[in-house]
Amino acid sequence: MTLAYKEREKKGNGARKNHGVSYRPPGQCKLLLVLLVASWNVMLMDNWPGYDLDLFTYPQHYYGDLECVLIPHGIIVDRIERLAKDIMKDIGYDDILVLCVLKGGYKFCADLVEHLKSISRNSDRFVSMKVDFIRLKSYKNDQSMGEMQIIGGEDLSMLVGKDVVGTGRTMKALLSSIEKYKPNMVKVASLLVKRTARSDGFRPDYAGFEISDVFVVGYALDYNEYFRDLNHICIINEHGKEKYRV
């Protein structure tokens, strides 16, 4: 996987135009890194009880495995739409490469990109947008494995992070690796932020919700690959952890 745009034909050091669309040479594109980890914004307090499960529909095979609905799907989608507007306002009409961090970030990325495209389509200027992917794996059951496995491109295959759960250390290492491609701008968008004493102070540029340090599933977030098919973000209970433990 490469984080830079494919080389385009250039005239000198400037951009070339084709059919009225302005292109910039590699190194001048802007990178939006999309993941599902931690940051600050809409705050859910520690004593927030969540929503009763009986108020929502969710897969029957998860009955008895969840404590509550923490963030309903409709609120998630609405919040992402606002994040897309904020991102477009800040980034402007430059080429954008969206780097999606799998697997937990794929639904967030898909919804965010759709909103970004919608804003571009309804604007008087075109925004060139490409999407690439990288996979990070750090959990076994609800505990960190200590080492961060990064999958999705030989350029990043040697990157390893330790003690990374909710700390921001992995993001700092990943961003450091990205810098060698010399993007014009790098912005990090994150759906969730966990309040944790283990944080090293890293803050994404765009964030959806701030939550307490609980293990959540749904909206592509998993517990040993289960619960990705759950639309809402929910708190898994102890029965669910034991049921799907490996």
ChimeraX commands (.cxc) that place a marker at each C-alpha (Angstrom):
marker #1 position 0.00,0.00,0.00 radius 0.5
marker #1 position 1.20,3.51,-0.74 radius 0.5
marker #1 position -0.01,6.67,0.93 radius 0.5
marker #1 position 0.96,8.98,-1.91 radius 0.5
marker #1 position -1.09,9.68,-5.00 radius 0.5
marker #1 position -0.19,7.96,-8.24 radius 0.5
marker #1 position 2.33,10.02,-10.20 radius 0.5
marker #1 position 0.62,12.42,-12.58 radius 0.5
marker #1 position 2.03,14.12,-15.64 radius 0.5
marker #1 position 3.21,17.60,-14.66 radius 0.5
marker #1 position 4.33,20.76,-16.42 radius 0.5
marker #1 position 7.34,22.01,-14.51 radius 0.5
marker #1 position 6.70,22.04,-10.75 radius 0.5
marker #1 position 3.14,23.24,-10.98 radius 0.5
marker #1 position -0.22,21.56,-11.38 radius 0.5
marker #1 position -1.71,20.64,-14.73 radius 0.5
marker #1 position -5.31,21.00,-15.76 radius 0.5
marker #1 position -7.40,18.41,-17.56 radius 0.5
marker #1 position -11.03,19.04,-18.52 radius 0.5
marker #1 position -11.19,21.95,-16.12 radius 0.5
marker #1 position -10.00,19.95,-13.08 radius 0.5
marker #1 position -6.87,21.14,-11.28 radius 0.5
marker #1 position -4.35,18.46,-10.30 radius 0.5
marker #1 position -1.44,18.78,-7.90 radius 0.5
marker #1 position 1.77,16.81,-8.06 radius 0.5
marker #1 position 2.43,14.14,-5.40 radius 0.5
marker #1 position 3.50,15.63,-2.11 radius 0.5
marker #1 position 0.95,18.42,-2.42 radius 0.5
marker #1 position -2.14,16.31,-1.79 radius 0.5
marker #1 position -3.88,16.29,1.57 radius 0.5
marker #1 position -4.31,13.14,3.61 radius 0.5
marker #1 position -7.30,12.40,5.81 radius 0.5
marker #1 position -6.65,9.50,8.17 radius 0.5
marker #1 position -9.87,7.83,9.24 radius 0.5
marker #1 position -9.97,5.49,12.21 radius 0.5
marker #1 position -12.06,4.40,15.13 radius 0.5
marker #1 position -10.06,5.17,18.24 radius 0.5
marker #1 position -9.88,8.16,20.57 radius 0.5
marker #1 position -10.37,11.98,20.66 radius 0.5
marker #1 position -12.60,14.78,22.11 radius 0.5
marker #1 position -15.97,16.22,21.19 radius 0.5
marker #1 position -19.60,15.36,22.07 radius 0.5
marker #1 position -19.26,14.14,25.65 radius 0.5
marker #1 position -21.11,11.21,27.21 radius 0.5
marker #1 position -20.59,11.43,30.96 radius 0.5
marker #1 position -19.38,8.50,33.07 radius 0.5
marker #1 position -22.79,8.19,34.74 radius 0.5
marker #1 position -24.64,8.09,31.39 radius 0.5
marker #1 position -26.73,4.88,31.62 radius 0.5
marker #1 position -27.24,4.53,27.88 radius 0.5
marker #1 position -30.52,3.54,26.24 radius 0.5
marker #1 position -32.63,0.53,27.12 radius 0.5
marker #1 position -32.14,-2.25,24.59 radius 0.5
marker #1 position -35.90,-2.75,24.32 radius 0.5
marker #1 position -36.16,0.63,22.59 radius 0.5
marker #1 position -34.21,-0.58,19.56 radius 0.5
marker #1 position -33.97,-3.43,17.10 radius 0.5
marker #1 position -30.78,-5.44,16.93 radius 0.5
marker #1 position -29.78,-8.99,15.87 radius 0.5
marker #1 position -31.46,-11.68,17.95 radius 0.5
marker #1 position -28.23,-13.67,18.21 radius 0.5
marker #1 position -26.91,-10.93,20.50 radius 0.5
marker #1 position -29.85,-11.05,22.92 radius 0.5
marker #1 position -28.44,-11.31,26.43 radius 0.5
marker #1 position -24.94,-10.22,25.35 radius 0.5
marker #1 position -25.30,-6.44,25.65 radius 0.5
marker #1 position -25.65,-4.07,28.56 radius 0.5
marker #1 position -27.18,-1.08,26.74 radius 0.5
marker #1 position -27.18,1.00,23.57 radius 0.5
marker #1 position -24.61,3.72,24.17 radius 0.5
marker #1 position -25.04,5.64,20.89 radius 0.5
marker #1 position -27.94,4.86,18.52 radius 0.5
marker #1 position -27.21,4.49,14.82 radius 0.5
marker #1 position -29.19,7.56,13.80 radius 0.5
marker #1 position -27.20,9.82,16.11 radius 0.5
marker #1 position -23.94,8.34,14.78 radius 0.5
marker #1 position -24.88,9.10,11.17 radius 0.5
marker #1 position -26.02,12.62,11.98 radius 0.5
marker #1 position -22.80,13.37,13.84 radius 0.5
marker #1 position -20.68,12.06,10.95 radius 0.5
marker #1 position -22.51,14.35,8.54 radius 0.5
marker #1 position -21.46,17.31,10.67 radius 0.5
marker #1 position -17.87,16.07,10.81 radius 0.5
marker #1 position -17.83,15.91,7.00 radius 0.5
marker #1 position -18.95,19.54,6.78 radius 0.5
marker #1 position -16.24,20.61,9.21 radius 0.5
marker #1 position -13.58,18.68,7.28 radius 0.5
marker #1 position -14.54,20.15,3.91 radius 0.5
marker #1 position -14.61,23.63,5.39 radius 0.5
marker #1 position -11.07,23.25,6.72 radius 0.5
marker #1 position -9.47,21.29,3.88 radius 0.5
marker #1 position -11.09,23.21,1.07 radius 0.5
marker #1 position -10.96,21.99,-2.51 radius 0.5
marker #1 position -7.64,20.18,-2.58 radius 0.5
marker #1 position -7.14,16.56,-3.60 radius 0.5
marker #1 position -7.86,14.27,-0.65 radius 0.5
marker #1 position -6.54,10.78,0.06 radius 0.5
marker #1 position -8.61,9.06,2.76 radius 0.5
marker #1 position -6.69,6.37,4.62 radius 0.5
marker #1 position -9.16,4.09,6.39 radius 0.5
marker #1 position -7.92,2.12,9.40 radius 0.5
marker #1 position -9.50,-1.35,9.34 radius 0.5
marker #1 position -11.37,-3.19,10.49 radius 0.5
marker #1 position -13.22,-1.11,13.05 radius 0.5
marker #1 position -13.13,2.05,10.98 radius 0.5
marker #1 position -14.72,0.80,7.77 radius 0.5
marker #1 position -18.32,1.85,8.47 radius 0.5
marker #1 position -17.24,5.21,9.84 radius 0.5
marker #1 position -15.05,5.71,6.79 radius 0.5
marker #1 position -17.77,4.66,4.33 radius 0.5
marker #1 position -20.35,7.01,5.84 radius 0.5
marker #1 position -17.87,9.87,6.14 radius 0.5
marker #1 position -16.69,9.52,2.54 radius 0.5
marker #1 position -20.29,9.45,1.28 radius 0.5
marker #1 position -20.99,12.72,3.07 radius 0.5
marker #1 position -17.77,14.25,1.75 radius 0.5
marker #1 position -18.71,13.21,-1.79 radius 0.5
marker #1 position -22.20,14.62,-1.36 radius 0.5
marker #1 position -20.78,17.98,-0.31 radius 0.5
marker #1 position -18.43,17.93,-3.30 radius 0.5
marker #1 position -21.23,17.04,-5.74 radius 0.5
marker #1 position -23.35,19.92,-4.52 radius 0.5
marker #1 position -20.51,22.41,-4.70 radius 0.5
marker #1 position -19.36,24.54,-7.61 radius 0.5
marker #1 position -15.86,23.03,-7.38 radius 0.5
marker #1 position -14.75,19.42,-7.77 radius 0.5
marker #1 position -12.77,17.63,-5.05 radius 0.5
marker #1 position -10.70,14.63,-6.17 radius 0.5
marker #1 position -10.95,11.93,-3.50 radius 0.5
marker #1 position -9.27,8.53,-3.23 radius 0.5
marker #1 position -9.50,5.90,-0.50 radius 0.5
marker #1 position -6.82,3.49,0.71 radius 0.5
marker #1 position -6.75,1.05,3.63 radius 0.5
marker #1 position -4.55,-0.16,6.44 radius 0.5
marker #1 position -5.38,-2.66,9.15 radius 0.5
marker #1 position -4.39,-2.43,12.81 radius 0.5
marker #1 position -4.92,-5.33,15.22 radius 0.5
marker #1 position -4.21,-4.97,18.94 radius 0.5
marker #1 position -6.98,-6.76,20.91 radius 0.5
marker #1 position -7.55,-10.30,22.03 radius 0.5
marker #1 position -10.84,-10.54,23.92 radius 0.5
marker #1 position -11.05,-7.10,25.63 radius 0.5
marker #1 position -7.33,-6.79,26.41 radius 0.5
marker #1 position -4.42,-5.34,24.48 radius 0.5
marker #1 position -1.99,-7.89,23.06 radius 0.5
marker #1 position 0.87,-5.49,23.77 radius 0.5
marker #1 position 2.14,-5.45,20.18 radius 0.5
marker #1 position 0.25,-3.64,17.43 radius 0.5
marker #1 position -0.01,-5.64,14.20 radius 0.5
marker #1 position -0.17,-3.44,11.11 radius 0.5
marker #1 position -1.39,-5.07,7.92 radius 0.5
marker #1 position -1.90,-3.47,4.55 radius 0.5
marker #1 position 1.31,-2.38,2.89 radius 0.5
marker #1 position 4.96,-3.28,3.02 radius 0.5
marker #1 position 5.89,0.36,3.63 radius 0.5
marker #1 position 4.27,0.12,7.08 radius 0.5
marker #1 position 4.76,-3.56,7.82 radius 0.5
marker #1 position 7.61,-2.99,10.28 radius 0.5
marker #1 position 5.77,-0.47,12.45 radius 0.5
marker #1 position 5.09,-1.81,15.95 radius 0.5
marker #1 position 3.42,-0.08,18.89 radius 0.5
marker #1 position 3.29,-1.24,22.49 radius 0.5
marker #1 position 0.73,-0.55,25.22 radius 0.5
marker #1 position -1.44,1.33,22.78 radius 0.5
marker #1 position -5.00,0.98,24.05 radius 0.5
marker #1 position -6.46,4.46,24.28 radius 0.5
marker #1 position -3.04,6.07,24.63 radius 0.5
marker #1 position -2.51,7.65,21.21 radius 0.5
marker #1 position 0.98,6.13,20.90 radius 0.5
marker #1 position 0.09,4.02,17.88 radius 0.5
marker #1 position -1.32,7.04,16.06 radius 0.5
marker #1 position 1.84,9.03,16.71 radius 0.5
marker #1 position 3.94,6.19,15.29 radius 0.5
marker #1 position 1.66,5.82,12.27 radius 0.5
marker #1 position 1.69,9.56,11.58 radius 0.5
marker #1 position 5.46,9.59,11.83 radius 0.5
marker #1 position 5.63,6.92,9.14 radius 0.5
marker #1 position 3.20,8.83,6.93 radius 0.5
marker #1 position 5.31,11.99,7.09 radius 0.5
marker #1 position 7.99,10.46,4.85 radius 0.5
marker #1 position 5.53,10.77,1.96 radius 0.5
marker #1 position 5.47,14.53,2.55 radius 0.5
marker #1 position 1.72,15.16,2.21 radius 0.5
marker #1 position 0.69,18.80,2.17 radius 0.5
marker #1 position -1.57,18.27,5.16 radius 0.5
marker #1 position -2.52,15.36,7.44 radius 0.5
marker #1 position -5.75,15.37,9.44 radius 0.5
marker #1 position -7.03,12.61,11.72 radius 0.5
marker #1 position -10.77,11.94,12.00 radius 0.5
marker #1 position -12.01,9.68,14.78 radius 0.5
marker #1 position -15.50,8.64,15.77 radius 0.5
marker #1 position -14.85,7.78,19.43 radius 0.5
marker #1 position -12.62,9.06,22.23 radius 0.5
marker #1 position -12.10,7.22,25.47 radius 0.5
marker #1 position -11.34,9.07,28.67 radius 0.5
marker #1 position -8.39,7.15,30.04 radius 0.5
marker #1 position -5.47,7.88,32.34 radius 0.5
marker #1 position -3.26,6.01,29.86 radius 0.5
marker #1 position -3.56,8.72,27.23 radius 0.5
marker #1 position -0.35,10.46,26.21 radius 0.5
marker #1 position -2.24,13.58,25.18 radius 0.5
marker #1 position -2.75,12.84,21.48 radius 0.5
marker #1 position -5.92,14.40,20.07 radius 0.5
marker #1 position -7.36,13.83,16.58 radius 0.5
marker #1 position -8.36,16.85,14.55 radius 0.5
marker #1 position -11.99,15.72,14.19 radius 0.5
marker #1 position -13.88,13.55,16.67 radius 0.5
marker #1 position -17.43,12.37,17.07 radius 0.5
marker #1 position -18.05,11.35,20.68 radius 0.5
marker #1 position -16.12,11.23,23.92 radius 0.5
marker #1 position -17.00,8.22,26.07 radius 0.5
marker #1 position -15.82,6.68,29.33 radius 0.5
marker #1 position -13.22,3.91,29.29 radius 0.5
marker #1 position -15.63,1.05,28.52 radius 0.5
marker #1 position -15.42,-1.71,25.92 radius 0.5
marker #1 position -17.90,-0.94,23.15 radius 0.5
marker #1 position -19.05,-2.95,20.15 radius 0.5
marker #1 position -21.15,-2.35,17.08 radius 0.5
marker #1 position -20.94,-0.06,14.06 radius 0.5
marker #1 position -18.04,-2.28,12.85 radius 0.5
marker #1 position -16.37,-2.38,16.29 radius 0.5
marker #1 position -15.90,-6.00,17.30 radius 0.5
marker #1 position -15.21,-8.37,20.14 radius 0.5
marker #1 position -13.18,-11.22,18.59 radius 0.5
marker #1 position -14.83,-10.48,15.22 radius 0.5
marker #1 position -18.39,-10.57,16.62 radius 0.5
marker #1 position -20.83,-7.61,16.78 radius 0.5
marker #1 position -19.62,-5.94,13.58 radius 0.5
marker #1 position -23.15,-6.45,12.19 radius 0.5
marker #1 position -24.64,-4.38,15.02 radius 0.5
marker #1 position -25.69,-0.91,13.80 radius 0.5
marker #1 position -25.69,0.82,17.19 radius 0.5
marker #1 position -22.67,1.34,19.41 radius 0.5
marker #1 position -23.33,-0.74,22.53 radius 0.5
marker #1 position -21.60,-1.81,25.72 radius 0.5
marker #1 position -20.97,-5.54,25.85 radius 0.5
marker #1 position -21.82,-7.27,29.15 radius 0.5
marker #1 position -19.83,-9.94,30.97 radius 0.5
marker #1 position -22.03,-12.72,29.58 radius 0.5
marker #1 position -21.22,-11.58,26.06 radius 0.5
marker #1 position -17.49,-11.45,26.80 radius 0.5
marker #1 position -17.51,-14.99,28.13 radius 0.5
marker #1 position -19.70,-16.27,25.29 radius 0.5
marker #1 position -17.35,-15.02,22.57 radius 0.5
marker #1 position -14.03,-15.30,24.41 radius 0.5
marker #1 position -11.20,-17.07,22.54 radius 0.5
marker link #1:1,2 radius 0.2
marker link #1:2,3 radius 0.2
marker link #1:3,4 radius 0.2
marker link #1:4,5 radius 0.2
marker link #1:5,6 radius 0.2
marker link #1:6,7 radius 0.2
marker link #1:7,8 radius 0.2
marker link #1:8,9 radius 0.2
marker link #1:9,10 radius 0.2
marker link #1:10,11 radius 0.2
marker link #1:11,12 radius 0.2
marker link #1:12,13 radius 0.2
marker link #1:13,14 radius 0.2
marker link #1:14,15 radius 0.2
marker link #1:15,16 radius 0.2
marker link #1:16,17 radius 0.2
marker link #1:17,18 radius 0.2
marker link #1:18,19 radius 0.2
marker link #1:19,20 radius 0.2
marker link #1:20,21 radius 0.2
marker link #1:21,22 radius 0.2
marker link #1:22,23 radius 0.2
marker link #1:23,24 radius 0.2
marker link #1:24,25 radius 0.2
marker link #1:25,26 radius 0.2
marker link #1:26,27 radius 0.2
marker link #1:27,28 radius 0.2
marker link #1:28,29 radius 0.2
marker link #1:29,30 radius 0.2
marker link #1:30,31 radius 0.2
marker link #1:31,32 radius 0.2
marker link #1:32,33 radius 0.2
marker link #1:33,34 radius 0.2
marker link #1:34,35 radius 0.2
marker link #1:35,36 radius 0.2
marker link #1:36,37 radius 0.2
marker link #1:37,38 radius 0.2
marker link #1:38,39 radius 0.2
marker link #1:39,40 radius 0.2
marker link #1:40,41 radius 0.2
marker link #1:41,42 radius 0.2
marker link #1:42,43 radius 0.2
marker link #1:43,44 radius 0.2
marker link #1:44,45 radius 0.2
marker link #1:45,46 radius 0.2
marker link #1:46,47 radius 0.2
marker link #1:47,48 radius 0.2
marker link #1:48,49 radius 0.2
marker link #1:49,50 radius 0.2
marker link #1:50,51 radius 0.2
marker link #1:51,52 radius 0.2
marker link #1:52,53 radius 0.2
marker link #1:53,54 radius 0.2
marker link #1:54,55 radius 0.2
marker link #1:55,56 radius 0.2
marker link #1:56,57 radius 0.2
marker link #1:57,58 radius 0.2
marker link #1:58,59 radius 0.2
marker link #1:59,60 radius 0.2
marker link #1:60,61 radius 0.2
marker link #1:61,62 radius 0.2
marker link #1:62,63 radius 0.2
marker link #1:63,64 radius 0.2
marker link #1:64,65 radius 0.2
marker link #1:65,66 radius 0.2
marker link #1:66,67 radius 0.2
marker link #1:67,68 radius 0.2
marker link #1:68,69 radius 0.2
marker link #1:69,70 radius 0.2
marker link #1:70,71 radius 0.2
marker link #1:71,72 radius 0.2
marker link #1:72,73 radius 0.2
marker link #1:73,74 radius 0.2
marker link #1:74,75 radius 0.2
marker link #1:75,76 radius 0.2
marker link #1:76,77 radius 0.2
marker link #1:77,78 radius 0.2
marker link #1:78,79 radius 0.2
marker link #1:79,80 radius 0.2
marker link #1:80,81 radius 0.2
marker link #1:81,82 radius 0.2
marker link #1:82,83 radius 0.2
marker link #1:83,84 radius 0.2
marker link #1:84,85 radius 0.2
marker link #1:85,86 radius 0.2
marker link #1:86,87 radius 0.2
marker link #1:87,88 radius 0.2
marker link #1:88,89 radius 0.2
marker link #1:89,90 radius 0.2
marker link #1:90,91 radius 0.2
marker link #1:91,92 radius 0.2
marker link #1:92,93 radius 0.2
marker link #1:93,94 radius 0.2
marker link #1:94,95 radius 0.2
marker link #1:95,96 radius 0.2
marker link #1:96,97 radius 0.2
marker link #1:97,98 radius 0.2
marker link #1:98,99 radius 0.2
marker link #1:99,100 radius 0.2
marker link #1:100,101 radius 0.2
marker link #1:101,102 radius 0.2
marker link #1:102,103 radius 0.2
marker link #1:103,104 radius 0.2
marker link #1:104,105 radius 0.2
marker link #1:105,106 radius 0.2
marker link #1:106,107 radius 0.2
marker link #1:107,108 radius 0.2
marker link #1:108,109 radius 0.2
marker link #1:109,110 radius 0.2
marker link #1:110,111 radius 0.2
marker link #1:111,112 radius 0.2
marker link #1:112,113 radius 0.2
marker link #1:113,114 radius 0.2
marker link #1:114,115 radius 0.2
marker link #1:115,116 radius 0.2
marker link #1:116,117 radius 0.2
marker link #1:117,118 radius 0.2
marker link #1:118,119 radius 0.2
marker link #1:119,120 radius 0.2
marker link #1:120,121 radius 0.2
marker link #1:121,122 radius 0.2
marker link #1:122,123 radius 0.2
marker link #1:123,124 radius 0.2
marker link #1:124,125 radius 0.2
marker link #1:125,126 radius 0.2
marker link #1:126,127 radius 0.2
marker link #1:127,128 radius 0.2
marker link #1:128,129 radius 0.2
marker link #1:129,130 radius 0.2
marker link #1:130,131 radius 0.2
marker link #1:131,132 radius 0.2
marker link #1:132,133 radius 0.2
marker link #1:133,134 radius 0.2
marker link #1:134,135 radius 0.2
marker link #1:135,136 radius 0.2
marker link #1:136,137 radius 0.2
marker link #1:137,138 radius 0.2
marker link #1:138,139 radius 0.2
marker link #1:139,140 radius 0.2
marker link #1:140,141 radius 0.2
marker link #1:141,142 radius 0.2
marker link #1:142,143 radius 0.2
marker link #1:143,144 radius 0.2
marker link #1:144,145 radius 0.2
marker link #1:145,146 radius 0.2
marker link #1:146,147 radius 0.2
marker link #1:147,148 radius 0.2
marker link #1:148,149 radius 0.2
marker link #1:149,150 radius 0.2
marker link #1:150,151 radius 0.2
marker link #1:151,152 radius 0.2
marker link #1:152,153 radius 0.2
marker link #1:153,154 radius 0.2
marker link #1:154,155 radius 0.2
marker link #1:155,156 radius 0.2
marker link #1:156,157 radius 0.2
marker link #1:157,158 radius 0.2
marker link #1:158,159 radius 0.2
marker link #1:159,160 radius 0.2
marker link #1:160,161 radius 0.2
marker link #1:161,162 radius 0.2
marker link #1:162,163 radius 0.2
marker link #1:163,164 radius 0.2
marker link #1:164,165 radius 0.2
marker link #1:165,166 radius 0.2
marker link #1:166,167 radius 0.2
marker link #1:167,168 radius 0.2
marker link #1:168,169 radius 0.2
marker link #1:169,170 radius 0.2
marker link #1:170,171 radius 0.2
marker link #1:171,172 radius 0.2
marker link #1:172,173 radius 0.2
marker link #1:173,174 radius 0.2
marker link #1:174,175 radius 0.2
marker link #1:175,176 radius 0.2
marker link #1:176,177 radius 0.2
marker link #1:177,178 radius 0.2
marker link #1:178,179 radius 0.2
marker link #1:179,180 radius 0.2
marker link #1:180,181 radius 0.2
marker link #1:181,182 radius 0.2
marker link #1:182,183 radius 0.2
marker link #1:183,184 radius 0.2
marker link #1:184,185 radius 0.2
marker link #1:185,186 radius 0.2
marker link #1:186,187 radius 0.2
marker link #1:187,188 radius 0.2
marker link #1:188,189 radius 0.2
marker link #1:189,190 radius 0.2
marker link #1:190,191 radius 0.2
marker link #1:191,192 radius 0.2
marker link #1:192,193 radius 0.2
marker link #1:193,194 radius 0.2
marker link #1:194,195 radius 0.2
marker link #1:195,196 radius 0.2
marker link #1:196,197 radius 0.2
marker link #1:197,198 radius 0.2
marker link #1:198,199 radius 0.2
marker link #1:199,200 radius 0.2
marker link #1:200,201 radius 0.2
marker link #1:201,202 radius 0.2
marker link #1:202,203 radius 0.2
marker link #1:203,204 radius 0.2
marker link #1:204,205 radius 0.2
marker link #1:205,206 radius 0.2
marker link #1:206,207 radius 0.2
marker link #1:207,208 radius 0.2
marker link #1:208,209 radius 0.2
marker link #1:209,210 radius 0.2
marker link #1:210,211 radius 0.2
marker link #1:211,212 radius 0.2
marker link #1:212,213 radius 0.2
marker link #1:213,214 radius 0.2
marker link #1:214,215 radius 0.2
marker link #1:215,216 radius 0.2
marker link #1:216,217 radius 0.2
marker link #1:217,218 radius 0.2
marker link #1:218,219 radius 0.2
marker link #1:219,220 radius 0.2
marker link #1:220,221 radius 0.2
marker link #1:221,222 radius 0.2
marker link #1:222,223 radius 0.2
marker link #1:223,224 radius 0.2
marker link #1:224,225 radius 0.2
marker link #1:225,226 radius 0.2
marker link #1:226,227 radius 0.2
marker link #1:227,228 radius 0.2
marker link #1:228,229 radius 0.2
marker link #1:229,230 radius 0.2
marker link #1:230,231 radius 0.2
marker link #1:231,232 radius 0.2
marker link #1:232,233 radius 0.2
marker link #1:233,234 radius 0.2
marker link #1:234,235 radius 0.2
marker link #1:235,236 radius 0.2
marker link #1:236,237 radius 0.2
marker link #1:237,238 radius 0.2
marker link #1:238,239 radius 0.2
marker link #1:239,240 radius 0.2
marker link #1:240,241 radius 0.2
marker link #1:241,242 radius 0.2
marker link #1:242,243 radius 0.2
marker link #1:243,244 radius 0.2
marker link #1:244,245 radius 0.2
marker link #1:245,246 radius 0.2
view
